[in-house]
Amino acid sequence: MTYICNHFQKLLIIMFDFSQYLGFLLFLTILTMGFWLMFFLIGFVQYWVGGALWEMYKERKAKKSQSE
């Protein structure tokens, strides 16, 4: 039984090294930043395309009313 406990303790020490923990935190940070950047850009691009379409509609309406 003590052999299994010692083996398990050695396995835990090998599995969870501090540098691996920092690497995992860095990975989670980059992943989270990428997610929120994508979320922001999707909203920004929709706003940008919607504004461009609205301006195009207003220009066509003004051109049409001017030619009449």
N, CA, C, O and CB atoms as a CASP TS submission, in Angstrom:
PFRMAT TS
TARGET T0000
AUTHOR 0000-0000-0000
METHOD Language model
MODEL 1
PARENT N/A
ATOM      1  N   MET     1       0.815  -1.201   0.000  1.00  0.00           N
ATOM      2  CA  MET     1       0.000   0.000   0.000  1.00  0.00           C
ATOM      3  C   MET     1       0.855   1.259   0.000  1.00  0.00           C
ATOM      4  O   MET     1       0.540   2.235  -0.682  1.00  0.00           O
ATOM      5  CB  MET     1      -0.926   0.001   1.197  1.00  0.00           C
ATOM      6  N   THR     2       1.929   1.231   0.763  1.00  0.00           N
ATOM      7  CA  THR     2       2.790   2.415   0.786  1.00  0.00           C
ATOM      8  C   THR     2       3.467   2.618  -0.558  1.00  0.00           C
ATOM      9  O   THR     2       3.760   3.749  -0.945  1.00  0.00           O
ATOM     10  CB  THR     2       3.842   2.294   1.891  1.00  0.00           C
ATOM     11  N   TYR     3       3.719   1.518  -1.276  1.00  0.00           N
ATOM     12  CA  TYR     3       4.313   1.640  -2.602  1.00  0.00           C
ATOM     13  C   TYR     3       3.369   2.399  -3.531  1.00  0.00           C
ATOM     14  O   TYR     3       3.806   3.240  -4.317  1.00  0.00           O
ATOM     15  CB  TYR     3       4.640   0.249  -3.182  1.00  0.00           C
ATOM     16  N   ILE     4       2.081   2.100  -3.439  1.00  0.00           N
ATOM     17  CA  ILE     4       1.095   2.769  -4.285  1.00  0.00           C
ATOM     18  C   ILE     4       1.003   4.246  -3.903  1.00  0.00           C
ATOM     19  O   ILE     4       0.938   5.101  -4.786  1.00  0.00           O
ATOM     20  CB  ILE     4      -0.292   2.085  -4.160  1.00  0.00           C
ATOM     21  N   CYS     5       0.996   4.560  -2.619  1.00  0.00           N
ATOM     22  CA  CYS     5       0.932   5.952  -2.174  1.00  0.00           C
ATOM     23  C   CYS     5       2.168   6.726  -2.614  1.00  0.00           C
ATOM     24  O   CYS     5       2.056   7.855  -3.091  1.00  0.00           O
ATOM     25  CB  CYS     5       0.785   6.020  -0.651  1.00  0.00           C
ATOM     26  N   ASN     6       3.346   6.127  -2.458  1.00  0.00           N
ATOM     27  CA  ASN     6       4.576   6.807  -2.887  1.00  0.00           C
ATOM     28  C   ASN     6       4.592   7.007  -4.393  1.00  0.00           C
ATOM     29  O   ASN     6       4.998   8.059  -4.886  1.00  0.00           O
ATOM     30  CB  ASN     6       5.813   6.010  -2.454  1.00  0.00           C
ATOM     31  N   HIS     7       4.148   5.992  -5.118  1.00  0.00           N
ATOM     32  CA  HIS     7       4.105   6.094  -6.578  1.00  0.00           C
ATOM     33  C   HIS     7       3.126   7.188  -7.004  1.00  0.00           C
ATOM     34  O   HIS     7       3.412   7.952  -7.927  1.00  0.00           O
ATOM     35  CB  HIS     7       3.705   4.739  -7.207  1.00  0.00           C
ATOM     36  N   PHE     8       1.979   7.265  -6.338  1.00  0.00           N
ATOM     37  CA  PHE     8       0.975   8.278  -6.650  1.00  0.00           C
ATOM     38  C   PHE     8       1.510   9.675  -6.332  1.00  0.00           C
ATOM     39  O   PHE     8       1.268  10.609  -7.096  1.00  0.00           O
ATOM     40  CB  PHE     8      -0.325   8.010  -5.865  1.00  0.00           C
ATOM     41  N   GLN     9       2.228   9.835  -5.226  1.00  0.00           N
ATOM     42  CA  GLN     9       2.812  11.129  -4.876  1.00  0.00           C
ATOM     43  C   GLN     9       3.849  11.553  -5.905  1.00  0.00           C
ATOM     44  O   GLN     9       3.895  12.723  -6.286  1.00  0.00           O
ATOM     45  CB  GLN     9       3.447  11.072  -3.483  1.00  0.00           C
ATOM     46  N   LYS    10       4.673  10.630  -6.359  1.00  0.00           N
ATOM     47  CA  LYS    10       5.666  10.951  -7.382  1.00  0.00           C
ATOM     48  C   LYS    10       4.982  11.335  -8.692  1.00  0.00           C
ATOM     49  O   LYS    10       5.441  12.230  -9.402  1.00  0.00           O
ATOM     50  CB  LYS    10       6.616   9.759  -7.605  1.00  0.00           C
ATOM     51  N   LEU    11       3.891  10.657  -9.004  1.00  0.00           N
ATOM     52  CA  LEU    11       3.144  10.969 -10.212  1.00  0.00           C
ATOM     53  C   LEU    11       2.557  12.371 -10.132  1.00  0.00           C
ATOM     54  O   LEU    11       2.599  13.114 -11.112  1.00  0.00           O
ATOM     55  CB  LEU    11       2.035   9.940 -10.439  1.00  0.00           C
ATOM     56  N   LEU    12       2.007  12.744  -8.975  1.00  0.00           N
ATOM     57  CA  LEU    12       1.458  14.089  -8.811  1.00  0.00           C
ATOM     58  C   LEU    12       2.548  15.149  -8.918  1.00  0.00           C
ATOM     59  O   LEU    12       2.328  16.206  -9.510  1.00  0.00           O
ATOM     60  CB  LEU    12       0.742  14.211  -7.468  1.00  0.00           C
ATOM     61  N   ILE    13       3.708  14.879  -8.357  1.00  0.00           N
ATOM     62  CA  ILE    13       4.798  15.839  -8.441  1.00  0.00           C
ATOM     63  C   ILE    13       5.230  16.015  -9.889  1.00  0.00           C
ATOM     64  O   ILE    13       5.491  17.137 -10.323  1.00  0.00           O
ATOM     65  CB  ILE    13       5.986  15.390  -7.576  1.00  0.00           C
ATOM     66  N   ILE    14       5.307  14.938 -10.630  1.00  0.00           N
ATOM     67  CA  ILE    14       5.716  15.016 -12.029  1.00  0.00           C
ATOM     68  C   ILE    14       4.628  15.682 -12.871  1.00  0.00           C
ATOM     69  O   ILE    14       4.941  16.461 -13.771  1.00  0.00           O
ATOM     70  CB  ILE    14       6.032  13.613 -12.576  1.00  0.00           C
ATOM     71  N   MET    15       3.366  15.390 -12.593  1.00  0.00           N
ATOM     72  CA  MET    15       2.275  15.891 -13.425  1.00  0.00           C
ATOM     73  C   MET    15       2.076  17.393 -13.268  1.00  0.00           C
ATOM     74  O   MET    15       1.806  18.079 -14.254  1.00  0.00           O
ATOM     75  CB  MET    15       0.989  15.167 -13.086  1.00  0.00           C
ATOM     76  N   PHE    16       2.201  17.909 -12.077  1.00  0.00           N
ATOM     77  CA  PHE    16       1.860  19.306 -11.827  1.00  0.00           C
ATOM     78  C   PHE    16       3.094  20.093 -11.418  1.00  0.00           C
ATOM     79  O   PHE    16       3.246  20.471 -10.257  1.00  0.00           O
ATOM     80  CB  PHE    16       0.781  19.412 -10.745  1.00  0.00           C
ATOM     81  N   ASP    17       3.955  20.331 -12.361  1.00  0.00           N
ATOM     82  CA  ASP    17       5.123  21.159 -12.127  1.00  0.00           C
ATOM     83  C   ASP    17       4.686  22.617 -12.178  1.00  0.00           C
ATOM     84  O   ASP    17       3.696  22.946 -12.832  1.00  0.00           O
ATOM     85  CB  ASP    17       6.245  20.865 -13.169  1.00  0.00           C
ATOM     86  N   PHE    18       5.412  23.486 -11.499  1.00  0.00           N
ATOM     87  CA  PHE    18       5.010  24.896 -11.432  1.00  0.00           C
ATOM     88  C   PHE    18       5.067  25.558 -12.806  1.00  0.00           C
ATOM     89  O   PHE    18       4.215  26.388 -13.121  1.00  0.00           O
ATOM     90  CB  PHE    18       5.906  25.659 -10.449  1.00  0.00           C
ATOM     91  N   SER    19       6.048  25.210 -13.624  1.00  0.00           N
ATOM     92  CA  SER    19       6.133  25.806 -14.957  1.00  0.00           C
ATOM     93  C   SER    19       4.963  25.364 -15.838  1.00  0.00           C
ATOM     94  O   SER    19       4.493  26.126 -16.684  1.00  0.00           O
ATOM     95  CB  SER    19       7.463  25.430 -15.623  1.00  0.00           C
ATOM     96  N   GLN    20       4.500  24.140 -15.636  1.00  0.00           N
ATOM     97  CA  GLN    20       3.333  23.688 -16.389  1.00  0.00           C
ATOM     98  C   GLN    20       2.088  24.445 -15.939  1.00  0.00           C
ATOM     99  O   GLN    20       1.213  24.753 -16.749  1.00  0.00           O
ATOM    100  CB  GLN    20       3.130  22.169 -16.217  1.00  0.00           C
ATOM    101  N   TYR    21       2.014  24.740 -14.657  1.00  0.00           N
ATOM    102  CA  TYR    21       0.886  25.514 -14.137  1.00  0.00           C
ATOM    103  C   TYR    21       0.900  26.917 -14.742  1.00  0.00           C
ATOM    104  O   TYR    21      -0.144  27.426 -15.149  1.00  0.00           O
ATOM    105  CB  TYR    21       0.936  25.589 -12.587  1.00  0.00           C
ATOM    106  N   LEU    22       2.074  27.543 -14.801  1.00  0.00           N
ATOM    107  CA  LEU    22       2.163  28.870 -15.412  1.00  0.00           C
ATOM    108  C   LEU    22       1.833  28.819 -16.901  1.00  0.00           C
ATOM    109  O   LEU    22       1.191  29.730 -17.424  1.00  0.00           O
ATOM    110  CB  LEU    22       3.562  29.455 -15.208  1.00  0.00           C
ATOM    111  N   GLY    23       2.260  27.778 -17.574  1.00  0.00           N
ATOM    112  CA  GLY    23       1.928  27.630 -18.986  1.00  0.00           C
ATOM    113  C   GLY    23       0.436  27.468 -19.202  1.00  0.00           C
ATOM    114  O   GLY    23      -0.131  28.014 -20.148  1.00  0.00           O
ATOM    115  N   PHE    24      -0.193  26.709 -18.313  1.00  0.00           N
ATOM    116  CA  PHE    24      -1.638  26.528 -18.404  1.00  0.00           C
ATOM    117  C   PHE    24      -2.365  27.848 -18.160  1.00  0.00           C
ATOM    118  O   PHE    24      -3.333  28.161 -18.852  1.00  0.00           O
ATOM    119  CB  PHE    24      -2.110  25.468 -17.399  1.00  0.00           C
ATOM    120  N   LEU    25      -1.903  28.619 -17.180  1.00  0.00           N
ATOM    121  CA  LEU    25      -2.519  29.930 -16.930  1.00  0.00           C
ATOM    122  C   LEU    25      -2.319  30.872 -18.111  1.00  0.00           C
ATOM    123  O   LEU    25      -3.221  31.634 -18.460  1.00  0.00           O
ATOM    124  CB  LEU    25      -1.937  30.560 -15.660  1.00  0.00           C
ATOM    125  N   LEU    26      -1.144  30.824 -18.727  1.00  0.00           N
ATOM    126  CA  LEU    26      -0.895  31.642 -19.907  1.00  0.00           C
ATOM    127  C   LEU    26      -1.815  31.230 -21.054  1.00  0.00           C
ATOM    128  O   LEU    26      -2.362  32.082 -21.754  1.00  0.00           O
ATOM    129  CB  LEU    26       0.575  31.531 -20.336  1.00  0.00           C
ATOM    130  N   PHE    27      -1.981  29.943 -21.242  1.00  0.00           N
ATOM    131  CA  PHE    27      -2.894  29.449 -22.275  1.00  0.00           C
ATOM    132  C   PHE    27      -4.323  29.923 -22.025  1.00  0.00           C
ATOM    133  O   PHE    27      -4.997  30.380 -22.948  1.00  0.00           O
ATOM    134  CB  PHE    27      -2.853  27.918 -22.332  1.00  0.00           C
ATOM    135  N   LEU    28      -4.784  29.815 -20.784  1.00  0.00           N
ATOM    136  CA  LEU    28      -6.145  30.269 -20.471  1.00  0.00           C
ATOM    137  C   LEU    28      -6.298  31.773 -20.671  1.00  0.00           C
ATOM    138  O   LEU    28      -7.343  32.237 -21.127  1.00  0.00           O
ATOM    139  CB  LEU    28      -6.508  29.899 -19.032  1.00  0.00           C
ATOM    140  N   THR    29      -5.264  32.535 -20.332  1.00  0.00           N
ATOM    141  CA  THR    29      -5.318  33.985 -20.520  1.00  0.00           C
ATOM    142  C   THR    29      -5.428  34.338 -21.998  1.00  0.00           C
ATOM    143  O   THR    29      -6.260  35.160 -22.381  1.00  0.00           O
ATOM    144  CB  THR    29      -4.080  34.652 -19.910  1.00  0.00           C
ATOM    145  N   ILE    30      -4.597  33.724 -22.823  1.00  0.00           N
ATOM    146  CA  ILE    30      -4.632  34.009 -24.261  1.00  0.00           C
ATOM    147  C   ILE    30      -5.963  33.567 -24.866  1.00  0.00           C
ATOM    148  O   ILE    30      -6.534  34.267 -25.702  1.00  0.00           O
ATOM    149  CB  ILE    30      -3.462  33.306 -24.980  1.00  0.00           C
ATOM    150  N   LEU    31      -6.451  32.409 -24.440  1.00  0.00           N
ATOM    151  CA  LEU    31      -7.735  31.922 -24.942  1.00  0.00           C
ATOM    152  C   LEU    31      -8.864  32.877 -24.566  1.00  0.00           C
ATOM    153  O   LEU    31      -9.724  33.174 -25.395  1.00  0.00           O
ATOM    154  CB  LEU    31      -8.027  30.517 -24.394  1.00  0.00           C
ATOM    155  N   THR    32      -8.869  33.355 -23.339  1.00  0.00           N
ATOM    156  CA  THR    32      -9.911  34.274 -22.891  1.00  0.00           C
ATOM    157  C   THR    32      -9.820  35.609 -23.619  1.00  0.00           C
ATOM    158  O   THR    32     -10.840  36.170 -24.019  1.00  0.00           O
ATOM    159  CB  THR    32      -9.814  34.493 -21.385  1.00  0.00           C
ATOM    160  N   MET    33      -8.612  36.115 -23.791  1.00  0.00           N
ATOM    161  CA  MET    33      -8.454  37.374 -24.523  1.00  0.00           C
ATOM    162  C   MET    33      -8.922  37.226 -25.968  1.00  0.00           C
ATOM    163  O   MET    33      -9.567  38.124 -26.509  1.00  0.00           O
ATOM    164  CB  MET    33      -6.989  37.837 -24.487  1.00  0.00           C
ATOM    165  N   GLY    34      -8.601  36.103 -26.587  1.00  0.00           N
ATOM    166  CA  GLY    34      -9.052  35.868 -27.956  1.00  0.00           C
ATOM    167  C   GLY    34     -10.557  35.781 -28.062  1.00  0.00           C
ATOM    168  O   GLY    34     -11.151  36.281 -29.018  1.00  0.00           O
ATOM    169  N   PHE    35     -11.182  35.139 -27.071  1.00  0.00           N
ATOM    170  CA  PHE    35     -12.642  35.037 -27.079  1.00  0.00           C
ATOM    171  C   PHE    35     -13.282  36.405 -26.995  1.00  0.00           C
ATOM    172  O   PHE    35     -14.184  36.707 -27.777  1.00  0.00           O
ATOM    173  CB  PHE    35     -13.126  34.166 -25.926  1.00  0.00           C
ATOM    174  N   TRP    36     -12.841  37.245 -26.064  1.00  0.00           N
ATOM    175  CA  TRP    36     -13.462  38.560 -25.904  1.00  0.00           C
ATOM    176  C   TRP    36     -13.147  39.477 -27.078  1.00  0.00           C
ATOM    177  O   TRP    36     -13.977  40.306 -27.452  1.00  0.00           O
ATOM    178  CB  TRP    36     -13.001  39.207 -24.605  1.00  0.00           C
ATOM    179  N   LEU    37     -11.950  39.339 -27.668  1.00  0.00           N
ATOM    180  CA  LEU    37     -11.632  40.129 -28.849  1.00  0.00           C
ATOM    181  C   LEU    37     -12.537  39.739 -30.012  1.00  0.00           C
ATOM    182  O   LEU    37     -13.018  40.607 -30.740  1.00  0.00           O
ATOM    183  CB  LEU    37     -10.159  39.950 -29.235  1.00  0.00           C
ATOM    184  N   MET    38     -12.771  38.450 -30.192  1.00  0.00           N
ATOM    185  CA  MET    38     -13.673  37.991 -31.245  1.00  0.00           C
ATOM    186  C   MET    38     -15.087  38.510 -30.983  1.00  0.00           C
ATOM    187  O   MET    38     -15.764  38.958 -31.908  1.00  0.00           O
ATOM    188  CB  MET    38     -13.670  36.445 -31.334  1.00  0.00           C
ATOM    189  N   PHE    39     -15.528  38.451 -29.745  1.00  0.00           N
ATOM    190  CA  PHE    39     -16.859  38.941 -29.373  1.00  0.00           C
ATOM    191  C   PHE    39     -16.988  40.430 -29.687  1.00  0.00           C
ATOM    192  O   PHE    39     -18.006  40.865 -30.226  1.00  0.00           O
ATOM    193  CB  PHE    39     -17.132  38.686 -27.874  1.00  0.00           C
ATOM    194  N   PHE    40     -15.953  41.218 -29.350  1.00  0.00           N
ATOM    195  CA  PHE    40     -15.964  42.656 -29.636  1.00  0.00           C
ATOM    196  C   PHE    40     -15.961  42.918 -31.133  1.00  0.00           C
ATOM    197  O   PHE    40     -16.721  43.757 -31.617  1.00  0.00           O
ATOM    198  CB  PHE    40     -14.761  43.343 -28.986  1.00  0.00           C
ATOM    199  N   LEU    41     -15.112  42.208 -31.873  1.00  0.00           N
ATOM    200  CA  LEU    41     -14.998  42.459 -33.300  1.00  0.00           C
ATOM    201  C   LEU    41     -16.268  42.093 -34.050  1.00  0.00           C
ATOM    202  O   LEU    41     -16.633  42.766 -35.014  1.00  0.00           O
ATOM    203  CB  LEU    41     -13.832  41.693 -33.866  1.00  0.00           C
ATOM    204  N   ILE    42     -16.940  41.044 -33.625  1.00  0.00           N
ATOM    205  CA  ILE    42     -18.202  40.681 -34.279  1.00  0.00           C
ATOM    206  C   ILE    42     -19.216  41.808 -34.110  1.00  0.00           C
ATOM    207  O   ILE    42     -19.900  42.180 -35.064  1.00  0.00           O
ATOM    208  CB  ILE    42     -18.765  39.354 -33.697  1.00  0.00           C
ATOM    209  N   GLY    43     -19.311  42.346 -32.910  1.00  0.00           N
ATOM    210  CA  GLY    43     -20.228  43.463 -32.682  1.00  0.00           C
ATOM    211  C   GLY    43     -19.815  44.700 -33.444  1.00  0.00           C
ATOM    212  O   GLY    43     -20.666  45.401 -33.992  1.00  0.00           O
ATOM    213  N   PHE    44     -18.520  44.985 -33.491  1.00  0.00           N
ATOM    214  CA  PHE    44     -18.029  46.172 -34.177  1.00  0.00           C
ATOM    215  C   PHE    44     -18.245  46.069 -35.677  1.00  0.00           C
ATOM    216  O   PHE    44     -18.646  47.047 -36.308  1.00  0.00           O
ATOM    217  CB  PHE    44     -16.554  46.387 -33.876  1.00  0.00           C
ATOM    218  N   VAL    45     -17.989  44.915 -36.255  1.00  0.00           N
ATOM    219  CA  VAL    45     -18.159  44.737 -37.703  1.00  0.00           C
ATOM    220  C   VAL    45     -19.633  44.853 -38.080  1.00  0.00           C
ATOM    221  O   VAL    45     -19.958  45.439 -39.112  1.00  0.00           O
ATOM    222  CB  VAL    45     -17.596  43.367 -38.158  1.00  0.00           C
ATOM    223  N   GLN    46     -20.523  44.307 -37.264  1.00  0.00           N
ATOM    224  CA  GLN    46     -21.952  44.451 -37.561  1.00  0.00           C
ATOM    225  C   GLN    46     -22.371  45.917 -37.524  1.00  0.00           C
ATOM    226  O   GLN    46     -23.138  46.368 -38.375  1.00  0.00           O
ATOM    227  CB  GLN    46     -22.795  43.636 -36.564  1.00  0.00           C
ATOM    228  N   TYR    47     -21.870  46.659 -36.541  1.00  0.00           N
ATOM    229  CA  TYR    47     -22.183  48.080 -36.441  1.00  0.00           C
ATOM    230  C   TYR    47     -21.630  48.843 -37.652  1.00  0.00           C
ATOM    231  O   TYR    47     -22.294  49.732 -38.185  1.00  0.00           O
ATOM    232  CB  TYR    47     -21.613  48.662 -35.133  1.00  0.00           C
ATOM    233  N   TRP    48     -20.421  48.494 -38.078  1.00  0.00           N
ATOM    234  CA  TRP    48     -19.767  49.156 -39.195  1.00  0.00           C
ATOM    235  C   TRP    48     -20.519  48.883 -40.502  1.00  0.00           C
ATOM    236  O   TRP    48     -20.770  49.813 -41.269  1.00  0.00           O
ATOM    237  CB  TRP    48     -18.306  48.692 -39.308  1.00  0.00           C
ATOM    238  N   VAL    49     -20.879  47.631 -40.766  1.00  0.00           N
ATOM    239  CA  VAL    49     -21.596  47.276 -41.988  1.00  0.00           C
ATOM    240  C   VAL    49     -22.984  47.898 -41.979  1.00  0.00           C
ATOM    241  O   VAL    49     -23.443  48.406 -43.002  1.00  0.00           O
ATOM    242  CB  VAL    49     -21.694  45.746 -42.139  1.00  0.00           C
ATOM    243  N   GLY    50     -23.656  47.863 -40.833  1.00  0.00           N
ATOM    244  CA  GLY    50     -24.982  48.474 -40.740  1.00  0.00           C
ATOM    245  C   GLY    50     -24.937  49.971 -41.008  1.00  0.00           C
ATOM    246  O   GLY    50     -25.802  50.505 -41.702  1.00  0.00           O
ATOM    247  N   GLY    51     -23.934  50.652 -40.461  1.00  0.00           N
ATOM    248  CA  GLY    51     -23.797  52.091 -40.707  1.00  0.00           C
ATOM    249  C   GLY    51     -23.499  52.394 -42.163  1.00  0.00           C
ATOM    250  O   GLY    51     -24.021  53.362 -42.717  1.00  0.00           O
ATOM    251  N   ALA    52     -22.666  51.579 -42.787  1.00  0.00           N
ATOM    252  CA  ALA    52     -22.346  51.792 -44.201  1.00  0.00           C
ATOM    253  C   ALA    52     -23.582  51.584 -45.070  1.00  0.00           C
ATOM    254  O   ALA    52     -23.820  52.346 -46.007  1.00  0.00           O
ATOM    255  CB  ALA    52     -21.216  50.844 -44.649  1.00  0.00           C
ATOM    256  N   LEU    53     -24.366  50.556 -44.761  1.00  0.00           N
ATOM    257  CA  LEU    53     -25.592  50.328 -45.532  1.00  0.00           C
ATOM    258  C   LEU    53     -26.589  51.466 -45.329  1.00  0.00           C
ATOM    259  O   LEU    53     -27.261  51.873 -46.277  1.00  0.00           O
ATOM    260  CB  LEU    53     -26.234  48.992 -45.134  1.00  0.00           C
ATOM    261  N   TRP    54     -26.693  51.979 -44.116  1.00  0.00           N
ATOM    262  CA  TRP    54     -27.615  53.077 -43.820  1.00  0.00           C
ATOM    263  C   TRP    54     -27.185  54.345 -44.573  1.00  0.00           C
ATOM    264  O   TRP    54     -28.031  55.044 -45.131  1.00  0.00           O
ATOM    265  CB  TRP    54     -27.672  53.346 -42.288  1.00  0.00           C
ATOM    266  N   GLU    55     -25.897  54.643 -44.593  1.00  0.00           N
ATOM    267  CA  GLU    55     -25.399  55.808 -45.333  1.00  0.00           C
ATOM    268  C   GLU    55     -25.650  55.651 -46.839  1.00  0.00           C
ATOM    269  O   GLU    55     -26.021  56.617 -47.506  1.00  0.00           O
ATOM    270  CB  GLU    55     -23.890  56.010 -45.064  1.00  0.00           C
ATOM    271  N   MET    56     -25.453  54.451 -47.371  1.00  0.00           N
ATOM    272  CA  MET    56     -25.709  54.210 -48.784  1.00  0.00           C
ATOM    273  C   MET    56     -27.195  54.420 -49.100  1.00  0.00           C
ATOM    274  O   MET    56     -27.540  54.977 -50.142  1.00  0.00           O
ATOM    275  CB  MET    56     -25.269  52.784 -49.175  1.00  0.00           C
ATOM    276  N   TYR    57     -28.061  53.975 -48.202  1.00  0.00           N
ATOM    277  CA  TYR    57     -29.503  54.160 -48.393  1.00  0.00           C
ATOM    278  C   TYR    57     -29.858  55.654 -48.389  1.00  0.00           C
ATOM    279  O   TYR    57     -30.649  56.111 -49.214  1.00  0.00           O
ATOM    280  CB  TYR    57     -30.297  53.415 -47.287  1.00  0.00           C
ATOM    281  N   LYS    58     -29.271  56.402 -47.461  1.00  0.00           N
ATOM    282  CA  LYS    58     -29.565  57.836 -47.400  1.00  0.00           C
ATOM    283  C   LYS    58     -29.050  58.567 -48.633  1.00  0.00           C
ATOM    284  O   LYS    58     -29.713  59.477 -49.131  1.00  0.00           O
ATOM    285  CB  LYS    58     -28.953  58.448 -46.143  1.00  0.00           C
ATOM    286  N   GLU    59     -27.872  58.181 -49.136  1.00  0.00           N
ATOM    287  CA  GLU    59     -27.342  58.814 -50.342  1.00  0.00           C
ATOM    288  C   GLU    59     -28.210  58.525 -51.554  1.00  0.00           C
ATOM    289  O   GLU    59     -28.478  59.420 -52.357  1.00  0.00           O
ATOM    290  CB  GLU    59     -25.923  58.346 -50.602  1.00  0.00           C
ATOM    291  N   ARG    60     -28.650  57.279 -51.691  1.00  0.00           N
ATOM    292  CA  ARG    60     -29.526  56.942 -52.826  1.00  0.00           C
ATOM    293  C   ARG    60     -30.857  57.680 -52.733  1.00  0.00           C
ATOM    294  O   ARG    60     -31.405  58.126 -53.742  1.00  0.00           O
ATOM    295  CB  ARG    60     -29.774  55.425 -52.883  1.00  0.00           C
ATOM    296  N   LYS    61     -31.373  57.804 -51.504  1.00  0.00           N
ATOM    297  CA  LYS    61     -32.651  58.513 -51.324  1.00  0.00           C
ATOM    298  C   LYS    61     -32.491  59.999 -51.655  1.00  0.00           C
ATOM    299  O   LYS    61     -33.364  60.593 -52.286  1.00  0.00           O
ATOM    300  CB  LYS    61     -33.170  58.344 -49.869  1.00  0.00           C
ATOM    301  N   ALA    62     -31.369  60.598 -51.228  1.00  0.00           N
ATOM    302  CA  ALA    62     -31.120  62.011 -51.536  1.00  0.00           C
ATOM    303  C   ALA    62     -30.911  62.212 -53.037  1.00  0.00           C
ATOM    304  O   ALA    62     -31.393  63.195 -53.601  1.00  0.00           O
ATOM    305  CB  ALA    62     -29.893  62.526 -50.758  1.00  0.00           C
ATOM    306  N   LYS    63     -30.203  61.298 -53.680  1.00  0.00           N
ATOM    307  CA  LYS    63     -29.967  61.395 -55.130  1.00  0.00           C
ATOM    308  C   LYS    63     -31.268  61.259 -55.893  1.00  0.00           C
ATOM    309  O   LYS    63     -31.500  61.963 -56.876  1.00  0.00           O
ATOM    310  CB  LYS    63     -28.971  60.319 -55.595  1.00  0.00           C
ATOM    311  N   LYS    64     -32.116  60.349 -55.437  1.00  0.00           N
ATOM    312  CA  LYS    64     -33.404  60.136 -56.102  1.00  0.00           C
ATOM    313  C   LYS    64     -34.300  61.353 -55.936  1.00  0.00           C
ATOM    314  O   LYS    64     -34.959  61.763 -56.892  1.00  0.00           O
ATOM    315  CB  LYS    64     -34.102  58.884 -55.546  1.00  0.00           C
ATOM    316  N   SER    65     -34.341  61.940 -54.741  1.00  0.00           N
ATOM    317  CA  SER    65     -35.187  63.116 -54.524  1.00  0.00           C
ATOM    318  C   SER    65     -34.619  64.339 -55.241  1.00  0.00           C
ATOM    319  O   SER    65     -35.376  65.225 -55.636  1.00  0.00           O
ATOM    320  CB  SER    65     -35.328  63.404 -53.021  1.00  0.00           C
ATOM    321  N   GLN    66     -33.317  64.398 -55.411  1.00  0.00           N
ATOM    322  CA  GLN    66     -32.704  65.518 -56.115  1.00  0.00           C
ATOM    323  C   GLN    66     -32.992  65.445 -57.626  1.00  0.00           C
ATOM    324  O   GLN    66     -33.173  66.478 -58.270  1.00  0.00           O
ATOM    325  CB  GLN    66     -31.184  65.535 -55.860  1.00  0.00           C
ATOM    326  N   SER    67     -33.035  64.241 -58.183  1.00  0.00           N
ATOM    327  CA  SER    67     -33.269  64.115 -59.621  1.00  0.00           C
ATOM    328  C   SER    67     -34.739  64.329 -59.984  1.00  0.00           C
ATOM    329  O   SER    67     -35.057  64.566 -61.149  1.00  0.00           O
ATOM    330  CB  SER    67     -32.813  62.745 -60.105  1.00  0.00           C
ATOM    331  N   GLU    68     -35.619  64.251 -59.021  1.00  0.00           N
ATOM    332  CA  GLU    68     -37.051  64.448 -59.312  1.00  0.00           C
ATOM    333  C   GLU    68     -37.468  65.892 -59.391  1.00  0.00           C
ATOM    334  O   GLU    68     -38.640  66.183 -59.630  1.00  0.00           O
ATOM    335  CB  GLU    68     -37.875  63.775 -58.280  1.00  0.00           C
TER
END
